[in-house]
Amino acid sequence: MSRTAATGFLLAALAVTAPAIAASSHDHAHEGAAPAAGALTLDHGRKWQTDAPLRQGMAAIGGEVRAALGPVHDRRYTVGDYDALAASISRHIDGIALQCKLPEAADAQIHIVLADLMTATDVMKGRGGERSQGVVAAVKALDRYQAHFDHPGWNPVRH
């Protein structure tokens, strides 16, 4: 699937959970795998299983957000830094979209987290608030990921 087609799929599928999404791609070609209406749930009281591509992509996003926290807090992060972080997170989400093979129910749940991350990148790009609030939103999305997905070795993002 082309990036343009995948972008269209994501925007249509996630419109309910993240109206501020401007562009991305996340398509696993699951018929009817639209995300739940914004509320993350557990898998019958357990965290959702993950696969290696999801874990790798989320670990990379987590590492980049962790590295940004100090400079953001100290107000040393530039407009270019925010734009670069947003672009990198988007690339990781694209990689997850291309490689991740979750069961339909888990896929629907990760779409919610990815929508939150894409909304955060929009804010980092200066769309919809102070750019630093995009990093805060990314931390919150990563916290939600940690609380709902089984990712052995996950390092929590310290606020």
C-alpha positions in Angstrom: 0.0 0.0 0.0 1.4 3.4 -0.9 2.0 6.0 1.8 -0.8 8.1 0.5 -3.3 5.3 0.6 -2.1 4.3 4.1 -2.4 7.9 5.2 -6.0 8.0 4.0 -6.8 4.8 5.8 -5.4 6.1 9.1 -7.2 9.4 8.9 -10.5 7.6 8.2 -10.0 4.9 10.8 -8.8 7.3 13.6 -11.1 10.2 13.0 -13.2 9.3 16.0 -10.2 9.2 18.4 -8.0 11.9 17.1 -9.6 14.6 15.1 -6.4 16.7 15.2 -4.4 14.1 13.2 -3.1 15.7 10.0 -1.1 12.9 8.4 0.4 9.5 9.1 0.0 5.9 8.1 -0.9 2.8 10.1 -2.5 0.1 8.1 -2.5 -3.6 8.9 -5.1 -4.5 6.3 -7.5 -5.8 8.9 -11.1 -5.6 7.6 -13.2 -3.7 10.1 -10.3 -3.1 12.5 -11.4 0.4 13.4 -10.2 1.6 16.8 -12.4 1.6 19.8 -14.1 4.9 20.6 -11.1 6.4 22.3 -11.0 4.4 25.5 -8.1 2.0 26.0 -9.1 -1.3 27.6 -7.2 -4.3 28.8 -7.5 -7.7 27.3 -9.8 -9.3 29.8 -7.8 -7.7 32.7 -4.4 -8.4 31.1 -2.1 -6.2 29.0 -2.3 -6.7 25.3 0.4 -8.8 23.6 2.9 -7.0 21.4 5.1 -8.1 18.6 8.8 -7.2 17.8 8.1 -4.4 15.3 5.7 -2.7 17.8 8.1 -3.1 20.6 11.1 -1.8 18.6 9.1 1.2 17.3 7.7 2.1 20.7 11.1 1.7 22.4 12.6 4.1 19.8 9.9 6.6 20.4 10.2 6.3 24.1 14.0 6.8 23.9 13.7 9.9 21.8 11.0 11.4 24.1 13.1 10.6 27.2 16.1 12.3 25.6 14.0 15.4 24.8 12.6 15.9 28.3 15.6 17.6 29.9 16.2 20.1 27.1 12.4 20.8 26.8 12.2 21.4 30.6 15.2 23.6 30.5 13.7 25.5 27.5 16.7 24.6 25.4 14.6 22.8 22.7 14.4 24.8 19.5 11.6 24.9 16.9 13.9 22.7 14.7 14.3 20.2 17.6 10.5 19.9 18.0 10.0 19.5 14.3 12.7 16.9 14.1 11.3 14.9 17.1 7.8 15.0 15.5 9.2 13.8 12.2 11.1 11.0 13.9 8.1 9.8 15.9 6.0 9.8 12.6 8.7 7.7 10.9 8.6 5.2 13.8 4.8 5.0 13.5 5.1 4.4 9.8 7.6 1.6 10.5 5.2 0.1 13.0 2.4 0.3 10.4 4.5 -1.5 7.8 5.8 -4.3 10.0 3.4 -4.8 13.0 1.1 -7.9 12.8 -1.1 -7.7 15.9 -4.4 -9.6 16.3 -7.4 -7.4 15.4 -8.4 -6.5 18.9 -4.9 -5.5 20.0 -4.4 -3.6 16.7 -7.5 -1.6 17.4 -6.1 -0.7 20.9 -2.7 0.3 19.6 -4.4 2.6 17.0 -5.6 4.7 20.0 -2.1 5.1 21.4 -0.7 5.9 17.9 -3.4 8.5 17.4 -2.5 10.1 20.6 1.2 10.2 19.5 0.3 11.7 16.1 -1.8 14.4 17.9 1.2 15.0 20.0 3.4 15.4 16.9 1.0 18.0 15.5 1.4 20.1 18.7 5.2 19.7 18.5 4.9 21.1 14.9 3.2 24.2 16.3 -0.4 23.1 15.4 -2.8 23.5 18.4 -0.7 24.7 21.3 2.7 25.4 22.8 5.2 22.9 21.3 6.4 21.7 24.6 2.8 20.5 25.3 3.3 18.1 22.4 6.1 16.4 24.3 3.9 16.2 27.4 1.2 14.6 25.3 3.7 12.1 23.9 4.7 11.2 27.5 1.1 10.6 28.4 0.6 8.4 25.3 3.7 6.4 26.3 2.3 6.0 29.8 -0.9 4.7 28.3 1.1 2.3 26.2 2.9 1.0 29.2 -0.3 0.6 31.2 -2.1 -1.4 28.4 0.6 -3.3 26.5 2.9 -6.1 27.5 6.3 -4.8 26.5 9.1 -6.7 28.4 12.0 -4.4 29.3 10.0 -1.2 28.8 11.6 1.7 30.5 8.9 4.1 31.8 9.3 7.7 30.8 10.0 9.8 33.9 8.1 13.0 34.0 
